[in-house]
Amino acid sequence: MQKRSEPIPAEETVAAPKAAAFVAKALADENRLRIILSLAAGKKPVSRIVEELGISQPLASHHLKELKRALLVQVERSGPFIYYELADPRIATILTDLNRLAADLLANRTAF
């Protein structure tokens, strides 16, 4: 059985769900999740993300823009190249946990 996390302090109970919803909305797309998992391995240019995920460059750029807007990725320019990396390593950990939870829930589902 997993240990429960500490309760959210009273002063954060209103702001925390709003902030979580802001981030969750950005994660509500399979391609964005795949991009985050790709960036968990380290900083990459758009061309590398496109190659790894087999998506178009405009689609990758669109999703990276949304992830940047949601503060989940950071951008670094180096000459003609633009590199993306996760804004915080906890993002990959949370996403890994979410993937495991989703797999467990779906494996135990008995009705549709």
DALIN-V549578 format. One record per residue. OMEGA is omega as a letter, one per 40 degrees, with the letter a starting at -180 (* if undefined). BURIAL is 1 if it has 24 or more other ideal C-beta (glycine too) atoms within 12 Angstrom, else 0. D_CENTER is the distance of its C-alpha to the mean C-alpha in whole Angstrom. Layout:
omega: {OMEGA OMEGA}
burial: {BURIAL BURIAL}
d_center: {D_CENTER D_CENTER}
//
This chain:
omega: {a i i i a i i i a a i a i a a i i i i i i i a i i a a i a a i i i i i i i a i i i a a i a a i i i a a a i i a i i i i i i a i i i i i i i i a i i a i i i a a a i a i i i i a a i i a i i a i i i i i i a i i a a i a a i i a *}
burial: {0 0 0 0 0 0 0 0 0 0 0 0 0 0 0 0 0 0 0 0 0 0 1 0 0 1 1 0 0 0 1 1 1 1 1 1 1 1 1 1 0 0 0 1 1 1 0 1 1 1 0 0 1 0 1 0 0 0 0 1 1 0 1 1 0 1 1 1 0 1 0 1 1 0 1 0 0 0 0 0 0 1 0 1 1 1 0 0 0 0 1 1 0 1 1 0 0 0 0 0 0 0 0 0 0 0 0 0 0 0 0 0}
d_center: {26 23 24 23 21 23 24 22 25 27 26 23 23 23 20 18 17 17 14 12 13 12 8 9 10 7 5 9 9 10 10 6 5 8 7 5 7 10 9 9 13 14 14 15 17 16 19 17 14 16 19 16 15 18 17 19 19 19 16 14 15 14 11 10 13 11 7 10 12 10 10 6 8 12 15 18 21 24 26 26 22 19 16 13 11 8 10 10 10 10 6 7 10 8 6 10 12 10 11 14 15 15 17 19 20 20 23 25 25 29 29 27}
//
